């Protein structure tokens, strides 16, 4: 009998994804300040309570301005190792850069998280993009895109080799002992002998996730990933991406359909659509959109002058995605999503683009504004297409919005039969 297919919902635990008006809105409602780590623990508790498949923690390996807009959270592996002791079921996916880390060191850190969480660890492999961050890691400059992805591919080869060459098995005397073998890797970027000196968890190795948007990213994902984070703003785009990924899986010698894409989504919810829209307007009222405008395109390394926020966006100055795929300074999928957002809305204002790109949280991922029942209907349509494994949820209004989702949407999803009614109690990799 075929196993029932449920949506995977991952909870993104980064205040970086908050609406830019969220802090002032909390202050206006009298919500007390919490420290950065206390907020991370909140996400962890919601992860278990909301039956989320995994908690996803992104990372920015450097400072983007002072004062910090995200509160200065702990490094993801450290944070999730601590959170593992306060949670029981939710998976724990940590982001780390293949450009700035050493693979043997990262293999040890992630294997330790996997031990501490009893097989709930995952690794989100990113290549990093910000030039000035490279100066913090003994590099003269950032690697170009092609070199970054070659390094990422080899980096993940080394990780897999170190993790796979380990076992816990009974010896002749009946005692279970830890065994590991060298990998003797000699490559373009890394020389790693091994073996890894940390025993495996019950899932053997952490899950590997990757954000494959460009051709090079999709190729790396098809070779190594167990799950792919995407930026698909429409069902049609999700179906097209799944077809592209499946072709890449075949080219990599893997079975199509075995690596689920999981797009990002930022929900703004209410009992009615009107209530959800009013909540969004209230958050928007706390933001100085003109001051935020330079960040809308600056994240992609584009220098396009933006005028008054009420004027139409100068779409004719915006390069087509294929023109900047090899040079873009941020995630290529995010750029494609923003370009498509503008292209599909002739006359869209600068302010609306700024809101979509940075102001309303979650980078350029899809924003959903509507009622609880409308979101469940939307999820059911995507689930029925079979093109995505689920969604990476970013709650732009923080804890109050997550609480609302857990209380109002999760029971409706369970009743619809598209969301697990009980928590996972199996290793993270097995869930996908």
N, C-alpha and C positions, 0 to 999 in steps of 0.2 A: 504494500500500500504506500502511495507517495506521501511524503511528509508535507504537512500543510506549510504554505509559504506565507510568512509574516513580513511586515515592514520592519526594517532596522531603523531605529532612531538613535543617533548619537547626539550627546549633549556637548556643545562646544563651550569650554569653561575658560573663556578669556574675556576680561572686561574691555579689551581692545574692540570687541564687537558691539559694545553698548551704543545706543543712540547718543549723539553728542549732547543732547539735552537731558539725559537720564539722571545724571548726578544732581543737577539743579531741581529736577522734578522730585527726586527722593527727598532732597532737602526741604522743598516746599511742603511735602506731605509729612515731615517730621520723622523720616526714617533715619535712625542713628547711623553714623559712620561706622564702617567695619574695616579692619586691616585687610591687606591684600590676601594674606593666607587664610584668614577667617572666611573671606568670600569664596576662596577655592574649596574650602571644606563644605560650604553651602552647596556648591555645585555637586560635590561628591554625594552628599546626602540625597539631593534631588535625583542623582543618577540611579541610585538603588530604588528610591521610592517610585519614580516614574517608569520603572522597568526599561530604562534605556539600555541599548546593547553596549554602548561604550561612552566613556567620558573622553573627549578629545581636547588636548591642551596644545595650542599653537605656541610658537616661540619667535621672538625677535631678538637675535643675538647681539644686541647693542642698544644704545639710548638714542631715541629719535627727537628728544627735546626735553627741556627742563622748565617747569615741573612736568613729571611724567603723566601722560594722559591715561595710563592704565594702572596706576597705583604701585608700580614696581613689584610685580608678582615674582614668586620663586621660580627658579629654573624648572622646566616641566618634569624631568625624571625625578628630581628631588621631591617636588611637590606631590607627584603621583605615588611615590613610594610611601610618603606619609599618609596620603589619602587612602592607600590600600589597607591601612590598619583601621580605618574608620568606615569601610565599606565591605560588602560581602559578595556582591554579584556583578556590579557594573564593570565592564572592561576599562582599561586604562591605557590610552594611546598618547604617547609623548612625541613631540616634534623635536628633531635635531638636524643640524645641517651637515650634509655630506661634504660640503666645501670646507668647513671649519673644524670638524672633529677628526680624530684619528680612529680608524675602524676597530682596532683591537680594544682601545679604551671604551668606545661606545658599546661594543659587544658585551663588555663586562658590566657596564652600567645597566643596560637594558636587561641582561640576563639576571641581574640582581633584582630589578623591579619585577621580573617574571617570577622569581622565587618568592619574593615578599608577598605577591598578590595571588600565589597559587595558580599560575597559568592564566592571568587576565591581562598580561602586558601586550602592548602593540607599539610599533614604531612608525611614525609618519616621516618619511624621508623627503627632505627638501634640499634645494641646491643653494638657496640664499641669493640675494640680488643687490644689496645695498653696498656701494663702493666703499664708503667710509667704515663699514663694519669690518671689512677685510684687514684694515690697519690694526684692529684689535687682536688679530690672530697671526701676527708675524708674516703677513703678506704685503708686498709692495702695492698691489692693486688687486681688484677682483678678477677672477678668471672670466674669460668670455663664455658665452652660452654653450658653445660646442664643447669646450674643455670641461665646463662644469658637469655636463651630462656624461661625458666619457668617465670623469672621475666618479660620478654617482653610480654608474653601472659597475665599475670595478669595486667601489666601496661596498656595494650590496653583495657582490660576489664573495668578498672577504667575510662579511658578516654571516652570510648563509653557510659558508664553509666552516667557520668557527663554531657556529651553533649546531650544525648538523653532525659534526665529528665528535659528538659527546653521547654518553649513555650512562644510565644507572642500571646495572645488571648483576645477577647473582654470580659469584665466583664458585669454584669447586667446593669450598667449605660451606656454601649456602648463604654467606653474608652478601648483602647488596653493597656494591662499591661503585664509585664514580670512575669512569674510564673516559679518556679523551685522546685524540690522535692529532699529530701536527697536520697543517694544511700546506706548508711550504709554498706559499704564494709568492710569485715574483712577477710583478706587472709594471705597467707604465707609471703608476702613481704610488704603489704600495709594495712593500716587501714585508710579509708577515709569515712567521714560521708556525706559530701556534704550539701546542693546542691551547684552547680556552680553559682557564682554571676554575670555572664556576659551573656547578652541576645544573642540568636542565630541570625545568618545572614539568608538570604533567602535560603541558602542551608542546614540549620539546624545544620550541623556539618561539619568540614573540611573533605576532602577526605583523606583516609589513604592509603599510598603506603608502600611497604616493599620489600626488596631485598631478596627473598627466593631462595637460591641455594642449601643448604644442606637439608637433610630430616627434621630437626627441623625447619629450616627457612621456608620451604614450608608449614609445618603444621600451623605455626603462620600466614603466608600469607593467607592460605585457610580459616582460622577462621576469620580474621579481615580485610584483605586488599580489597581495591577497584581497585587496580592496582599493578602489581608486576614488579619491575625492575630486568632484567635478564642479563646474559652474554651468549648469544647464537651466536656463530660465523658462523654457517651454518644453512641453511633452515631445514635440517634434524634434527639438534639439537633443533631448535625452535619447530618443530612438536613434537618431543619426550618430550620436557619440557611441552608443552601444555597438552599432554596426562597425564603426571604425576600430573600437577597442577589440572586438571579436576577431577582426581581420589581423590585427597586430598579435593577438594571442596565437592564432594559427601560425603566423610567421615565426613566432618564438617557440613553436612546438608544443603549445598548450591547448587545452580544450576550450572552444568558445563557450561563453556563458558562465564560466567558472569564477570570474573576477567581477564582483558587483560594483558598478559605479554608484556613488552616493553624493548627490548634489547638495549644495548648501541652501538653506532657506531661513528667512527671518520673518516670523509670524507676528502680526499685530492683531490682537483678538479682542472680541467683546461678545456679549450676548446677541447683539445685532451688528450688522455692518456699520450702521450709523454710530454705534458706541465705539467700535474699533477705530473708525475714522476720527472721532473726537479725541480718543486717546492719543492718536498720532499727531493731531493738530496741537494738542497740549504739549507734547514733547518738542515739536518743532518750534513752538513759541519761545523756547529757552535757548535757541541757537542763533548766533550771529553768522548768517550764511555768507556774507561778503568776506569776513575774516577767514572762513574755511575754504573759499574758492581756490586758492593756490594749491591746496593739497589734492584737489580732485584729479588733476592730471599729473601733478608732480610725482605721484607715486609710481607712474609709468615712465618717468624720465622725459616727459613731453613738455615743451615750453610753448604753449599756445596762449596768447593773451585773452583773458576773459573780462568782459565788461560788466555792466550793471547786472545784478543777479536776476532782474526782471526781463532782461533782453533775451532774444533767441540765442541758443548756443551756436557758435560758428562751426557747424558740422563740416563745411567745405574745407576747413583747415585740419581736420582730424584724419590722420593716415589710416588707410585700410589695414586690417589685421595682418594680411599676408605681407605687407610692406615692412612691418616691424617685428615679425615673429622671431627673428634671430637677434634682435637688439633690445627688445622691450625690457624695462628695468623691474617689472613686477610680474606676477603670475600671468602667463599669456591668456589663460582661460578667463581671468578677471577682465582683461582688456577686451577680449572678444565679447563678453557679456555687456560691458559698458557701451561698446561701439554699437551693438545690436539694439540696446535700450534706446540710444539716441536716434539711430537710423529708423526705428519703428515709430518714432514720435516726432513727425515734422513740426517745427516750431517750438520744440521743448525749450524751456528757459535754462539759463545758466544755473539758477538756483535749484531747479529740479534735477539737473545733472549732478550738482554738488551733493544734494541730498542722497541721490542714488549711489554715488561713488564713495562717499565717506560719512555723510551726516547721519544717516539713518541706520548705521551699524551693518556689520557683516560684509564689508567691502562692496563689491558689485553683485553679490548674490541676490537671488529673487526675493522680493518682499511680498508677503501675502497680507492683505488687509481685509478682514471679514469676520464673520461669526464663527463660533465653535463648529456648528454643523456644516458650514460652508468649507471649512478647512478639512473636516473629515471627508466630505464629498470629493474635494480636490485630491486628497491622499488616495482615496479609493480609485480614482481615474488613473493616477500614475502607477499605482500598484497593479491595476488591471492590465496596463500596457506591458508590464514585465521588463521594462528597459532599465529600471533602477532597483538597487537593493533597499533603498530607503532614503533618509535625509539626514544631513548634518544640521541640527537646529541651533540657531544663534538667537538668543532672547535679548532684544535690544533694550528692554526696560528692566533687565536684571531679575532679581529674585522674585519680585511680585509677579512678573510675567511667567516665570517658570512655574510658580505655585498655581497660577491660573490654568496653565496648560495641563499640569498633572491632575488637577481636580476636575477640570471640565472636558478636556479633549481625550485624555487617555481612556477613561471609561467608555466614551463613545467609540473610539477606535477598537477597543476590545469587543464591544457589542456588535460592531460591524464585521468582526471576524478577521480583521487584517492586522491585528497587533496581539502579541503574546499576552495571555492573561496571567502568566506566572513568570517569575524571574528566571533568567538563565542560570544553570549551575553546571556548565560545561566550560572548558577552556575557550578563550576568545577566538582563536583561529577556527575552531570547530563550528562556531556560530555562523560563520560566513560560508 
